[in-house]
Amino acid sequence: MKTKAYLIIILTAFLLSSCHEDLLVVQKSQITANSMWTSEGDATAAMYGMYNQFRSAFNTGYIYWGEYRNGMWGEGLASQSDRDNTYLNRLSSSHAYSNWQNIYTTINDCNLILKYTPEIEFSNEDNKDKVIANAYYVRAFCYYWIGRIWGDAPLLLNGFESDKQDDLYPTRTSADDIFAQVESDIAEALAQMPESVTDRNLGSRAAINLLKADYNLWMAKVRGGGATSLQNAKTALAEVTAKSTYSLLPNYASVFSNELNDEIIFAWSYVKDEYTGGYPADYLVPSQYTSAETIENPVKVGSHQQWCFYTSDYKTFLSSDSTDQRTIVSFETFFDAPKNQTFQWINKFAGTWESGTRIFDADVVVYRYADVVLFNAEIENALGNKDAAITELNKIAKRAYGVDNYYPTTLSATEVDTKIVDERLKEFAAEGKTWWDFVRFGVAFTRVPSLVGRESETNVLLWPVNAASINGNPNITQTEGYF
C-alpha cells in the first residue's frame, strides 16, 4: 500500500510543484488549472505530491534548523565547513540551509490545493475535508518553522502558477504576522479534519493538536503569550491524551524499529530510492572502513562519509545512567579489532541494509507520544503546578530507567525545568528538536558553549537569508545583524 501511494507522489510532484527560485516563481509544468484540478483524484494526488515536497524540504534542513546549533554536535570521521559553522553558530548568507526556497515550494503546493480543492466535487465530503485540512496543517507547520528560523519572512497565501503574476517579488512580513498565520491555519486544519482520520504519516487531529501545543508553548515562553497560550497548549494536548490509540511504548528501541507504531503521531514516511538518505545518512560508518564481518553485525554502515557525530560531552551525558535504555539507541560504539579502530553510529532512522546497499526507508518521526508527556510537564511547571510536572516527567523516566518516582517532589520549579531539558536531550537525541528547547527554556546562552556571552548580538538566534534570495529579489532584505 505504501509503495502504491508513492507512485502517485512521484508523478504528482512533477505536475504540481512550481519552482520558487529565490522566490521568483516559475511554473515548470505546462499543466494548466483547467486540466489539472478537475477531479477528486487530482486533489488527492496533489495532497500526496505536497507531502513529497514537504519531506524533501525538511529531509536535511530539519536537523540543521532544529538541533545542530545546540552545542552537542561536531565532526564525525570527517568534517564539512557548513556543518562546522552551524555547530559553532557562525552562520552566513552563503550557508546552504539559510535558503528557504524548498519550504516555500511546499507552501505553494498547499496554496494551490486550498485554491482549487473547494470547487472540486468529491464522492465523500470527509475525503475532501481531509485534503483541505492536510494543506492547512502542512502550511502551518512550514510557517511555524519559518517564523522560528528567520523571524520576518514573506507571507504567501496565493498559489504561484505563472512567471507573469504581479506578486513575484514579495517582501518580508513581520514575524508577528507569520505566527498569526500559523495560528489561523492550525484552527482551519482542526475545523476541517474529520474525526475518523487516523493517519500517522499524514495529518490527523492528533498531529494538528501537537503542532498547536508546540506553537502555543513557543508563543507563551518566547513571544509573550503567557498563561493564555499555556492553557491553549494544555487543551490541545488533552485532546491527544483522550485518544487510546496513542501511548508510550514500553521499549524505547521499538519506537524506531516498528514503523508507525502506537507512539507515533506524525512521521515522514520515506520509501526506497525517494532520497539518498537525508540527515540520518551522515551518522553511519562508511562501509569500506569497517571489517566486512562487522557490517550490520553490529556496525550500521552507509555509502558515504560519516560527516558528523555527537561531542564527547554529549556522549558522556547520554551515557550518564547505566540503566537508561535510550543510550544504545541514541548511539552505539564498537571496537573493530582487525581494523584497530573504534566506530560509532546512531540507531535511529537508519533504514535497511540490502544487497550491500543502505536503503533509507525509515520513517523519520516528527511528533510522538513522548512529546505529549514532556510538553505536559513543561506546561504544568510553567503554570505553577510543579508536582503535576514531576508526575509527567516520571512517566518518561519510568520507561528510561525502569523505576518509579525517579524524580522526587522535593525538586524546585527551577530544578524541574532543568530536568525537563535534560530528559528532552536524552529522549530526542538526533530528532531535530533540542535547539528549539534551548531557545524556549531560555538557556541557549548558558548551555551552548559557542553562544556564551553573545546575548547582545542582534538576531543571533535567527538565521540569515541566503544571498541568492536577496540577489534574486530586490524586495528581500537581510536579517538584521547579518551581512
C-alpha positions as a LaTeX table, in Angstrom:
\begin{tabular}{lrrr}
\hline
Residue & $x$ (\AA) & $y$ (\AA) & $z$ (\AA) \\
\hline
Met1 & 0.00 & 0.00 & 0.00 \\
Lys2 & 2.86 & 2.36 & 0.90 \\
Thr3 & 4.63 & 1.74 & $-2.41$ \\
Lys4 & 1.46 & 2.24 & $-4.43$ \\
Ala5 & 0.74 & 5.54 & $-2.73$ \\
Tyr6 & 4.18 & 6.86 & $-3.55$ \\
Leu7 & 3.87 & 6.03 & $-7.22$ \\
Ile8 & 1.19 & 8.70 & $-7.17$ \\
Ile9 & 3.55 & 11.01 & $-5.32$ \\
Ile10 & 6.36 & 10.70 & $-7.84$ \\
Leu11 & 4.06 & 11.64 & $-10.69$ \\
Thr12 & 2.30 & 14.40 & $-8.82$ \\
Ala13 & 5.46 & 16.04 & $-7.56$ \\
Phe14 & 6.33 & 16.93 & $-11.15$ \\
Leu15 & 2.86 & 18.02 & $-12.15$ \\
Leu16 & 2.06 & 20.08 & $-9.10$ \\
Ser17 & 5.17 & 21.69 & $-7.73$ \\
Ser18 & 6.27 & 25.05 & $-9.02$ \\
Cys19 & 9.83 & 26.27 & $-8.70$ \\
His20 & 10.50 & 29.01 & $-6.16$ \\
Glu21 & 13.92 & 30.07 & $-7.32$ \\
Asp22 & 14.74 & 32.69 & $-4.69$ \\
Leu23 & 11.00 & 33.45 & $-4.54$ \\
Leu24 & 10.95 & 34.26 & $-8.25$ \\
Val25 & 8.35 & 31.70 & $-9.09$ \\
Val26 & 8.24 & 29.95 & $-12.43$ \\
Gln27 & 5.82 & 27.14 & $-13.11$ \\
Lys28 & 7.83 & 24.29 & $-14.61$ \\
Ser29 & 4.86 & 22.30 & $-15.81$ \\
Gln30 & 2.65 & 23.32 & $-18.71$ \\
Ile31 & $-0.30$ & 21.69 & $-16.96$ \\
Thr32 & $-3.00$ & 24.34 & $-16.51$ \\
Ala33 & $-5.51$ & 24.72 & $-13.71$ \\
Asn34 & $-8.31$ & 23.73 & $-16.07$ \\
Ser35 & $-6.67$ & 20.42 & $-16.91$ \\
Met36 & $-5.09$ & 19.62 & $-13.53$ \\
Trp37 & $-7.79$ & 20.48 & $-10.99$ \\
Thr38 & $-10.85$ & 18.70 & $-12.31$ \\
Ser39 & $-11.48$ & 15.65 & $-10.12$ \\
Glu40 & $-11.23$ & 14.15 & $-6.66$ \\
Gly41 & $-8.26$ & 12.10 & $-7.88$ \\
Asp42 & $-6.43$ & 15.28 & $-8.92$ \\
Ala43 & $-6.83$ & 16.83 & $-5.48$ \\
Thr44 & $-5.86$ & 13.64 & $-3.66$ \\
Ala45 & $-2.79$ & 13.19 & $-5.85$ \\
Ala46 & $-1.92$ & 16.84 & $-5.21$ \\
Met47 & $-2.03$ & 16.18 & $-1.46$ \\
Tyr48 & 0.44 & 13.29 & $-1.81$ \\
Gly49 & 2.61 & 15.44 & $-4.05$ \\
Met50 & 2.57 & 18.15 & $-1.39$ \\
Tyr51 & 3.85 & 15.63 & 1.16 \\
Asn52 & 6.60 & 14.53 & $-1.20$ \\
Gln53 & 7.79 & 18.13 & $-1.43$ \\
Phe54 & 7.30 & 18.56 & 2.34 \\
Arg55 & 9.62 & 15.65 & 3.09 \\
Ser56 & 12.14 & 16.92 & 0.56 \\
Ala57 & 12.16 & 20.40 & 2.11 \\
Phe58 & 12.97 & 19.05 & 5.58 \\
Asn59 & 14.94 & 15.89 & 4.87 \\
Thr60 & 18.25 & 17.52 & 5.90 \\
Gly61 & 17.39 & 21.09 & 6.89 \\
Tyr62 & 15.28 & 19.69 & 9.73 \\
Ile63 & 18.36 & 18.74 & 11.76 \\
Tyr64 & 20.34 & 21.89 & 10.86 \\
Trp65 & 17.49 & 24.15 & 11.96 \\
Gly66 & 16.28 & 22.08 & 14.89 \\
Glu67 & 19.39 & 20.62 & 16.50 \\
Tyr68 & 22.85 & 21.32 & 15.09 \\
Arg69 & 23.12 & 24.70 & 16.84 \\
Asn70 & 22.73 & 23.24 & 20.35 \\
Gly71 & 26.46 & 22.69 & 21.01 \\
Met72 & 26.09 & 18.90 & 21.17 \\
Trp73 & 27.45 & 18.15 & 17.70 \\
Gly74 & 30.82 & 18.08 & 15.98 \\
Glu75 & 32.67 & 16.35 & 13.20 \\
Gly76 & 32.44 & 12.59 & 12.66 \\
Leu77 & 35.14 & 10.71 & 10.79 \\
Ala78 & 35.40 & 13.77 & 8.53 \\
Ser79 & 34.11 & 17.34 & 8.53 \\
Gln80 & 32.48 & 19.95 & 6.29 \\
Ser81 & 32.62 & 23.71 & 6.73 \\
Asp82 & 28.85 & 24.32 & 6.59 \\
Arg83 & 28.34 & 21.78 & 9.36 \\
Asp84 & 31.19 & 23.09 & 11.49 \\
Asn85 & 29.91 & 26.65 & 11.15 \\
Thr86 & 26.46 & 25.53 & 12.27 \\
Tyr87 & 27.79 & 23.70 & 15.33 \\
Leu88 & 29.74 & 26.83 & 16.27 \\
Asn89 & 26.87 & 29.24 & 15.47 \\
Arg90 & 28.90 & 31.00 & 12.78 \\
Leu91 & 26.12 & 31.44 & 10.24 \\
Ser92 & 26.37 & 33.38 & 7.00 \\
Ser93 & 24.23 & 34.18 & 3.98 \\
Ser94 & 26.20 & 31.65 & 1.94 \\
His95 & 25.18 & 28.73 & 4.16 \\
Ala96 & 23.19 & 26.14 & 2.20 \\
Tyr97 & 20.45 & 25.97 & 4.84 \\
Ser98 & 19.97 & 29.71 & 5.03 \\
Asn99 & 17.93 & 29.15 & 1.85 \\
Trp100 & 14.16 & 28.98 & 2.35 \\
Gln101 & 13.33 & 28.03 & $-1.24$ \\
Asn102 & 12.23 & 24.44 & $-0.64$ \\
Ile103 & 9.94 & 25.35 & 2.24 \\
Tyr104 & 8.23 & 27.99 & 0.12 \\
Thr105 & 7.81 & 25.48 & $-2.69$ \\
Thr106 & 5.94 & 23.30 & $-0.20$ \\
Ile107 & 3.82 & 26.28 & 0.83 \\
Asn108 & 3.00 & 26.93 & $-2.80$ \\
Asp109 & 1.70 & 23.38 & $-3.12$ \\
Cys110 & $-0.50$ & 24.00 & $-0.08$ \\
Asn111 & $-1.78$ & 27.25 & $-1.54$ \\
Leu112 & $-2.78$ & 25.63 & $-4.82$ \\
Ile113 & $-4.64$ & 22.85 & $-3.03$ \\
Leu114 & $-6.50$ & 25.41 & $-0.92$ \\
Lys115 & $-7.30$ & 27.44 & $-4.01$ \\
Tyr116 & $-8.75$ & 24.69 & $-6.19$ \\
Thr117 & $-9.94$ & 21.82 & $-4.00$ \\
Pro118 & $-13.01$ & 23.61 & $-2.54$ \\
Glu119 & $-14.51$ & 23.79 & $-6.05$ \\
Ile120 & $-13.99$ & 20.08 & $-6.82$ \\
Glu121 & $-16.81$ & 17.61 & $-6.25$ \\
Phe122 & $-15.91$ & 14.58 & $-4.09$ \\
Ser123 & $-17.88$ & 11.38 & $-3.68$ \\
Asn124 & $-17.31$ & 11.66 & 0.08 \\
Glu125 & $-17.05$ & 15.02 & 1.86 \\
Asp126 & $-14.75$ & 13.58 & 4.52 \\
Asn127 & $-12.18$ & 12.85 & 1.82 \\
Lys128 & $-12.41$ & 16.42 & 0.60 \\
Asp129 & $-12.07$ & 17.78 & 4.12 \\
Lys130 & $-9.03$ & 15.56 & 4.67 \\
Val131 & $-7.24$ & 17.02 & 1.64 \\
Ile132 & $-8.01$ & 20.60 & 2.67 \\
Ala133 & $-7.10$ & 20.00 & 6.33 \\
Asn134 & $-3.75$ & 18.49 & 5.35 \\
Ala135 & $-2.93$ & 21.55 & 3.24 \\
Tyr136 & $-3.66$ & 23.83 & 6.19 \\
Tyr137 & $-1.64$ & 21.58 & 8.52 \\
Val138 & 1.43 & 21.48 & 6.27 \\
Arg139 & 1.28 & 25.23 & 5.62 \\
Ala140 & 1.01 & 25.91 & 9.37 \\
Phe141 & 3.98 & 23.63 & 10.03 \\
Cys142 & 6.08 & 25.35 & 7.37 \\
Tyr143 & 5.31 & 28.86 & 8.54 \\
Tyr144 & 5.92 & 27.83 & 12.16 \\
Trp145 & 9.42 & 26.74 & 11.22 \\
Ile146 & 10.00 & 29.79 & 9.01 \\
Gly147 & 8.99 & 32.13 & 11.85 \\
Arg148 & 11.39 & 30.45 & 14.27 \\
Ile149 & 14.26 & 30.16 & 11.78 \\
Trp150 & 14.17 & 33.57 & 10.08 \\
Gly151 & 11.67 & 35.69 & 12.01 \\
Asp152 & 10.36 & 38.18 & 9.46 \\
Ala153 & 9.65 & 36.41 & 6.16 \\
Pro154 & 7.41 & 36.61 & 3.09 \\
Leu155 & 3.81 & 35.61 & 3.84 \\
Leu156 & 2.48 & 33.93 & 0.69 \\
Leu157 & $-1.12$ & 32.74 & 0.64 \\
Asn158 & $-1.85$ & 32.67 & $-3.10$ \\
Gly159 & $-0.52$ & 29.94 & $-5.34$ \\
Phe160 & 2.07 & 30.86 & $-7.96$ \\
Glu161 & 1.29 & 29.37 & $-11.37$ \\
Ser162 & 2.94 & 31.74 & $-13.81$ \\
Asp163 & 6.03 & 33.89 & $-14.11$ \\
Lys164 & 3.77 & 36.72 & $-15.26$ \\
Gln165 & 1.94 & 37.19 & $-11.96$ \\
Asp166 & 2.06 & 40.57 & $-10.26$ \\
Asp167 & 3.29 & 39.36 & $-6.87$ \\
Leu168 & 6.54 & 37.66 & $-7.82$ \\
Tyr169 & 8.69 & 39.95 & $-5.66$ \\
Pro170 & 7.34 & 39.66 & $-2.11$ \\
Thr171 & 8.77 & 41.46 & 0.91 \\
Arg172 & 9.46 & 40.15 & 4.38 \\
Thr173 & 6.39 & 40.28 & 6.61 \\
Ser174 & 6.77 & 40.73 & 10.37 \\
Ala175 & 7.24 & 37.60 & 12.44 \\
Asp176 & 4.09 & 38.56 & 14.35 \\
Asp177 & 2.08 & 38.16 & 11.15 \\
Ile178 & 3.83 & 34.90 & 10.30 \\
Phe179 & 2.93 & 33.42 & 13.69 \\
Ala180 & $-0.62$ & 34.77 & 13.45 \\
Gln181 & $-0.98$ & 32.88 & 10.17 \\
Val182 & 0.24 & 29.71 & 11.87 \\
Glu183 & $-2.48$ & 30.07 & 14.49 \\
Ser184 & $-5.12$ & 30.68 & 11.82 \\
Asp185 & $-4.02$ & 27.70 & 9.73 \\
Ile186 & $-4.00$ & 25.39 & 12.75 \\
Ala187 & $-7.56$ & 26.44 & 13.56 \\
Glu188 & $-8.66$ & 25.83 & 9.96 \\
Ala189 & $-6.92$ & 22.44 & 9.90 \\
Leu190 & $-8.74$ & 21.37 & 13.07 \\
Ala191 & $-12.04$ & 22.65 & 11.76 \\
Gln192 & $-11.66$ & 20.67 & 8.53 \\
Met193 & $-10.01$ & 17.42 & 9.70 \\
Pro194 & $-12.54$ & 14.59 & 10.11 \\
Glu195 & $-12.53$ & 12.73 & 13.42 \\
Ser196 & $-12.23$ & 9.46 & 11.52 \\
Val197 & $-8.78$ & 10.24 & 10.09 \\
Thr198 & $-6.04$ & 8.40 & 12.00 \\
Asp199 & $-3.12$ & 8.56 & 9.56 \\
Arg200 & 0.30 & 8.72 & 11.18 \\
Asn201 & 2.23 & 9.82 & 8.08 \\
Leu202 & $-0.32$ & 12.45 & 7.06 \\
Gly203 & $-2.13$ & 15.00 & 9.15 \\
Ser204 & $-4.69$ & 13.94 & 11.76 \\
Arg205 & $-6.43$ & 15.74 & 14.61 \\
Ala206 & $-3.73$ & 14.43 & 16.97 \\
Ala207 & $-0.90$ & 15.69 & 14.75 \\
Ile208 & $-2.56$ & 19.09 & 14.38 \\
Asn209 & $-3.11$ & 19.34 & 18.13 \\
Leu210 & 0.52 & 18.51 & 18.81 \\
Leu211 & 1.56 & 21.26 & 16.42 \\
Lys212 & $-0.91$ & 23.54 & 18.22 \\
Ala213 & 0.65 & 22.69 & 21.59 \\
Asp214 & 4.17 & 23.15 & 20.24 \\
Tyr215 & 3.21 & 26.50 & 18.72 \\
Asn216 & 1.46 & 27.76 & 21.86 \\
Leu217 & 4.37 & 26.76 & 24.08 \\
Trp218 & 6.63 & 28.81 & 21.82 \\
Met219 & 4.24 & 31.74 & 21.92 \\
Ala220 & 3.96 & 31.51 & 25.72 \\
Lys221 & 7.65 & 31.32 & 26.51 \\
Val222 & 9.34 & 33.15 & 23.62 \\
Arg223 & 6.80 & 35.65 & 22.32 \\
Gly224 & 4.97 & 36.81 & 25.44 \\
Gly225 & 1.79 & 34.74 & 25.13 \\
Gly226 & 1.76 & 33.96 & 28.85 \\
Ala227 & $-0.85$ & 31.87 & 30.64 \\
Thr228 & $-3.36$ & 32.08 & 27.79 \\
Ser229 & $-1.00$ & 30.37 & 25.38 \\
Leu230 & $-0.06$ & 27.81 & 28.03 \\
Gln231 & $-3.72$ & 26.93 & 28.54 \\
Asn232 & $-4.21$ & 26.65 & 24.77 \\
Ala233 & $-1.31$ & 24.21 & 24.64 \\
Lys234 & $-2.69$ & 22.21 & 27.57 \\
Thr235 & $-6.13$ & 21.95 & 25.95 \\
Ala236 & $-4.62$ & 20.78 & 22.67 \\
Leu237 & $-2.67$ & 18.02 & 24.42 \\
Ala238 & $-5.74$ & 16.92 & 26.36 \\
Glu239 & $-7.42$ & 16.01 & 23.08 \\
Val240 & $-4.47$ & 13.79 & 22.19 \\
Thr241 & $-4.28$ & 12.05 & 25.57 \\
Ala242 & $-8.01$ & 11.35 & 25.37 \\
Lys243 & $-7.41$ & 9.03 & 22.41 \\
Ser244 & $-6.49$ & 5.46 & 23.33 \\
Thr245 & $-4.70$ & 4.93 & 20.02 \\
Tyr246 & $-1.57$ & 6.75 & 21.28 \\
Ser247 & 0.74 & 5.70 & 24.11 \\
Leu248 & 4.37 & 5.32 & 25.18 \\
Leu249 & 5.83 & 2.02 & 24.01 \\
Pro250 & 7.41 & 0.04 & 26.87 \\
Asn251 & 10.60 & $-0.49$ & 24.87 \\
Tyr252 & 12.34 & 2.66 & 23.62 \\
Ala253 & 14.09 & 0.91 & 20.72 \\
Ser254 & 10.74 & $-0.29$ & 19.38 \\
Val255 & 9.75 & 3.31 & 18.67 \\
Phe256 & 12.32 & 3.38 & 15.87 \\
Ser257 & 12.13 & $-0.22$ & 14.68 \\
Asn258 & 8.35 & $-0.59$ & 14.30 \\
Glu259 & 7.08 & 1.87 & 11.73 \\
Leu260 & 4.01 & 3.97 & 12.53 \\
Asn261 & 3.52 & 2.28 & 15.91 \\
Asp262 & 1.27 & 3.40 & 18.78 \\
Glu263 & 3.75 & 6.04 & 19.95 \\
Ile264 & 3.99 & 7.75 & 16.57 \\
Ile265 & 1.63 & 10.67 & 15.99 \\
Phe266 & 3.21 & 12.16 & 12.88 \\
Ala267 & 6.17 & 10.97 & 10.82 \\
Trp268 & 7.65 & 11.50 & 7.38 \\
Ser269 & 7.47 & 8.10 & 5.68 \\
Tyr270 & 10.32 & 7.71 & 3.23 \\
Val271 & 10.43 & 4.92 & 0.66 \\
Lys272 & 13.20 & 3.18 & $-1.25$ \\
Asp273 & 15.02 & 5.48 & $-3.70$ \\
Glu274 & 12.93 & 8.53 & $-2.75$ \\
Tyr275 & 16.01 & 10.34 & $-1.48$ \\
Thr276 & 19.63 & 9.44 & $-0.84$ \\
Gly277 & 19.03 & 9.39 & 2.89 \\
Gly278 & 18.56 & 12.86 & 4.30 \\
Tyr279 & 20.33 & 13.68 & 7.53 \\
Pro280 & 20.42 & 10.12 & 9.01 \\
Ala281 & 22.84 & 9.11 & 6.24 \\
Asp282 & 25.51 & 11.31 & 7.80 \\
Tyr283 & 25.79 & 9.35 & 11.08 \\
Leu284 & 26.66 & 5.94 & 9.67 \\
Val285 & 30.09 & 4.35 & 9.26 \\
Pro286 & 31.41 & 4.16 & 5.67 \\
Ser287 & 31.16 & 0.52 & 4.64 \\
Gln288 & 34.75 & 0.47 & 3.35 \\
Tyr289 & 36.14 & 1.48 & 6.77 \\
Thr290 & 34.98 & $-1.43$ & 8.87 \\
Ser291 & 35.70 & $-5.16$ & 8.65 \\
Ala292 & 33.29 & $-7.00$ & 6.36 \\
Glu293 & 32.12 & $-9.36$ & 9.10 \\
Thr294 & 31.04 & $-6.43$ & 11.31 \\
Ile295 & 28.72 & $-4.83$ & 8.75 \\
Glu296 & 25.28 & $-4.77$ & 10.38 \\
Asn297 & 26.78 & $-7.08$ & 12.98 \\
Pro298 & 26.75 & $-4.74$ & 14.78 \\
Val299 & 28.08 & $-1.75$ & 12.80 \\
Lys300 & 25.48 & 0.22 & 10.85 \\
Val301 & 27.16 & 1.34 & 7.67 \\
Gly302 & 26.40 & 3.76 & 4.88 \\
Ser303 & 27.66 & 4.58 & 1.44 \\
His304 & 29.31 & 7.92 & 2.17 \\
Gln305 & 31.43 & 9.61 & 4.80 \\
Gln306 & 30.32 & 9.96 & 8.41 \\
Trp307 & 30.16 & 13.73 & 8.41 \\
Cys308 & 29.05 & 14.41 & 11.95 \\
Phe309 & 28.55 & 12.98 & 15.40 \\
Tyr310 & 27.87 & 13.94 & 18.99 \\
Thr311 & 30.52 & 15.71 & 21.05 \\
Ser312 & 32.35 & 13.75 & 23.74 \\
Asp313 & 30.47 & 15.70 & 26.42 \\
Tyr314 & 27.10 & 14.81 & 24.89 \\
Lys315 & 28.03 & 11.13 & 24.65 \\
Thr316 & 29.05 & 11.20 & 28.30 \\
Phe317 & 25.76 & 12.86 & 29.20 \\
Leu318 & 23.71 & 10.32 & 27.22 \\
Ser319 & 25.59 & 7.51 & 28.99 \\
Ser320 & 25.42 & 9.01 & 32.47 \\
Asp321 & 22.93 & 6.45 & 33.82 \\
Ser322 & 23.79 & 2.84 & 33.05 \\
Thr323 & 20.14 & 1.80 & 33.40 \\
Asp324 & 18.95 & 4.19 & 30.67 \\
Gln325 & 17.61 & 2.06 & 27.81 \\
Arg326 & 17.78 & 5.04 & 25.43 \\
Thr327 & 21.57 & 5.25 & 25.36 \\
Ile328 & 22.28 & 2.38 & 22.95 \\
Val329 & 19.57 & 3.66 & 20.60 \\
Ser330 & 20.93 & 7.19 & 20.69 \\
Phe331 & 24.39 & 5.89 & 19.82 \\
Glu332 & 26.37 & 2.67 & 19.82 \\
Thr333 & 30.14 & 2.07 & 19.93 \\
Phe334 & 32.15 & $-0.90$ & 18.68 \\
Phe335 & 35.86 & $-1.65$ & 18.59 \\
Asp336 & 36.82 & $-3.31$ & 15.31 \\
Ala337 & 39.86 & $-5.38$ & 16.30 \\
Pro338 & 41.13 & $-6.23$ & 12.79 \\
Lys339 & 40.99 & $-2.54$ & 11.88 \\
Asn340 & 42.20 & $-1.45$ & 15.33 \\
Gln341 & 39.63 & 1.31 & 15.28 \\
Thr342 & 36.55 & 2.26 & 17.26 \\
Phe343 & 33.39 & 3.08 & 15.32 \\
Gln344 & 30.17 & 4.71 & 16.48 \\
Trp345 & 26.79 & 5.30 & 14.93 \\
Ile346 & 23.18 & 6.27 & 15.73 \\
Asn347 & 20.45 & 3.62 & 15.82 \\
Lys348 & 17.64 & 5.91 & 14.70 \\
Phe349 & 16.20 & 6.22 & 11.18 \\
Ala350 & 18.98 & 4.16 & 9.58 \\
Gly351 & 16.69 & 2.28 & 7.20 \\
Thr352 & 17.65 & $-1.19$ & 5.96 \\
Trp353 & 20.77 & $-2.84$ & 4.54 \\
Glu354 & 20.03 & $-4.83$ & 1.39 \\
Ser355 & 22.47 & $-6.46$ & $-1.01$ \\
Gly356 & 25.33 & $-4.24$ & 0.05 \\
Thr357 & 23.30 & $-1.03$ & $-0.16$ \\
Arg358 & 21.80 & 1.19 & 2.52 \\
Ile359 & 18.10 & 1.81 & 1.83 \\
Phe360 & 16.81 & 4.89 & 3.63 \\
Asp361 & 13.20 & 3.83 & 4.02 \\
Ala362 & 12.81 & 4.54 & 7.73 \\
Asp363 & 10.08 & 6.81 & 8.98 \\
Val364 & 11.58 & 10.00 & 10.42 \\
Val365 & 9.48 & 10.77 & 13.48 \\
Val366 & 8.31 & 14.36 & 13.90 \\
Tyr367 & 5.81 & 14.02 & 16.76 \\
Arg368 & 5.34 & 11.09 & 19.13 \\
Tyr369 & 3.63 & 10.48 & 22.44 \\
Ala370 & 6.79 & 11.32 & 24.37 \\
Asp371 & 6.31 & 14.88 & 23.06 \\
Val372 & 2.87 & 14.92 & 24.66 \\
Val373 & 4.22 & 13.81 & 28.04 \\
Leu374 & 7.17 & 16.20 & 28.14 \\
Phe375 & 5.15 & 19.12 & 26.76 \\
Asn376 & 2.63 & 18.47 & 29.55 \\
Ala377 & 5.44 & 18.52 & 32.11 \\
Glu378 & 6.70 & 21.81 & 30.72 \\
Ile379 & 3.24 & 23.38 & 30.70 \\
Glu380 & 2.35 & 22.28 & 34.24 \\
Asn381 & 5.62 & 23.63 & 35.63 \\
Ala382 & 5.15 & 26.93 & 33.80 \\
Leu383 & 1.64 & 27.18 & 35.26 \\
Gly384 & 3.00 & 26.66 & 38.77 \\
Asn385 & 1.90 & 23.05 & 39.10 \\
Lys386 & 5.30 & 21.60 & 40.00 \\
Asp387 & 4.09 & 18.27 & 41.37 \\
Ala388 & 1.96 & 17.62 & 38.28 \\
Ala389 & 5.02 & 18.40 & 36.15 \\
Ile390 & 7.09 & 15.86 & 38.09 \\
Thr391 & 4.37 & 13.23 & 37.61 \\
Glu392 & 4.61 & 13.72 & 33.84 \\
Leu393 & 8.40 & 13.78 & 33.90 \\
Asn394 & 8.42 & 10.49 & 35.80 \\
Lys395 & 6.42 & 8.79 & 33.05 \\
Ile396 & 9.39 & 9.31 & 30.73 \\
Ala397 & 11.86 & 8.36 & 33.49 \\
Lys398 & 9.94 & 5.16 & 34.25 \\
Arg399 & 10.42 & 3.88 & 30.71 \\
Ala400 & 14.01 & 5.07 & 30.51 \\
Tyr401 & 15.33 & 3.85 & 33.88 \\
Gly402 & 12.76 & 1.25 & 34.89 \\
Val403 & 11.98 & 2.74 & 38.31 \\
Asp404 & 9.04 & 4.63 & 39.78 \\
Asn405 & 9.36 & 8.18 & 41.08 \\
Tyr406 & 12.83 & 8.68 & 39.64 \\
Tyr407 & 12.46 & 12.42 & 40.23 \\
Pro408 & 11.36 & 13.39 & 43.76 \\
Thr409 & 8.73 & 16.02 & 44.57 \\
Thr410 & 11.37 & 17.87 & 46.60 \\
Leu411 & 12.76 & 19.39 & 43.40 \\
Ser412 & 12.22 & 23.13 & 42.99 \\
Ala413 & 10.43 & 24.52 & 39.94 \\
Thr414 & 13.76 & 25.69 & 38.53 \\
Glu415 & 15.23 & 22.23 & 39.02 \\
Val416 & 12.21 & 20.67 & 37.31 \\
Asp417 & 12.78 & 22.84 & 34.24 \\
Thr418 & 16.42 & 21.74 & 34.17 \\
Lys419 & 15.40 & 18.09 & 34.41 \\
Ile420 & 12.85 & 18.52 & 31.61 \\
Val421 & 15.54 & 19.95 & 29.34 \\
Asp422 & 17.91 & 17.14 & 30.33 \\
Glu423 & 15.30 & 14.48 & 29.60 \\
Arg424 & 14.48 & 16.05 & 26.27 \\
Leu425 & 18.18 & 15.92 & 25.36 \\
Lys426 & 18.18 & 12.20 & 26.12 \\
Glu427 & 14.75 & 11.33 & 24.76 \\
Phe428 & 15.02 & 13.21 & 21.47 \\
Ala429 & 18.71 & 12.92 & 20.54 \\
Ala430 & 19.09 & 13.25 & 16.75 \\
Glu431 & 15.38 & 14.03 & 16.31 \\
Gly432 & 15.63 & 17.70 & 15.35 \\
Lys433 & 14.05 & 19.27 & 18.44 \\
Thr434 & 16.53 & 20.28 & 21.10 \\
Trp435 & 17.72 & 23.62 & 19.68 \\
Trp436 & 14.15 & 24.85 & 19.95 \\
Asp437 & 14.06 & 23.53 & 23.54 \\
Phe438 & 17.11 & 25.60 & 24.46 \\
Val439 & 15.54 & 28.74 & 22.99 \\
Arg440 & 12.13 & 28.06 & 24.54 \\
Phe441 & 13.58 & 27.46 & 28.02 \\
Gly442 & 15.86 & 30.49 & 27.68 \\
Val443 & 19.09 & 28.53 & 28.16 \\
Ala444 & 20.73 & 28.86 & 24.74 \\
Phe445 & 23.23 & 31.44 & 26.02 \\
Thr446 & 24.22 & 29.30 & 29.01 \\
Arg447 & 24.16 & 25.74 & 27.65 \\
Val448 & 25.58 & 26.29 & 24.16 \\
Pro449 & 29.34 & 26.99 & 24.50 \\
Ser450 & 29.59 & 28.94 & 21.23 \\
Leu451 & 26.80 & 31.31 & 22.36 \\
Val452 & 28.06 & 32.14 & 25.85 \\
Gly453 & 28.49 & 35.90 & 26.12 \\
Arg454 & 26.75 & 36.62 & 22.82 \\
Glu455 & 23.37 & 37.76 & 24.17 \\
Ser456 & 23.85 & 41.27 & 22.80 \\
Glu457 & 24.35 & 40.15 & 19.19 \\
Thr458 & 21.34 & 41.16 & 17.13 \\
Asn459 & 19.23 & 38.19 & 16.00 \\
Val460 & 21.97 & 35.68 & 16.77 \\
Leu461 & 19.28 & 33.04 & 17.45 \\
Leu462 & 17.84 & 33.55 & 13.96 \\
Trp463 & 19.30 & 32.57 & 10.59 \\
Pro464 & 20.43 & 34.94 & 7.84 \\
Val465 & 18.66 & 34.93 & 4.49 \\
Asn466 & 20.56 & 33.23 & 1.71 \\
Ala467 & 22.40 & 35.67 & $-0.55$ \\
Ala468 & 20.78 & 34.16 & $-3.63$ \\
Ser469 & 17.33 & 35.10 & $-2.33$ \\
Ile470 & 18.41 & 38.69 & $-1.82$ \\
Asn471 & 20.19 & 38.91 & $-5.17$ \\
Gly472 & 17.17 & 37.49 & $-6.99$ \\
Asn473 & 14.55 & 39.65 & $-5.31$ \\
Pro474 & 15.27 & 43.34 & $-4.66$ \\
Asn475 & 12.47 & 43.44 & $-2.05$ \\
Ile476 & 14.13 & 40.93 & 0.27 \\
Thr477 & 16.37 & 42.43 & 2.93 \\
Gln478 & 18.91 & 40.63 & 5.08 \\
Thr479 & 18.13 & 39.65 & 8.66 \\
Glu480 & 19.38 & 42.48 & 10.86 \\
Gly481 & 22.71 & 41.54 & 12.40 \\
Tyr482 & 23.89 & 39.58 & 9.35 \\
Phe483 & 25.57 & 40.69 & 6.14 \\
\hline
\end{tabular}
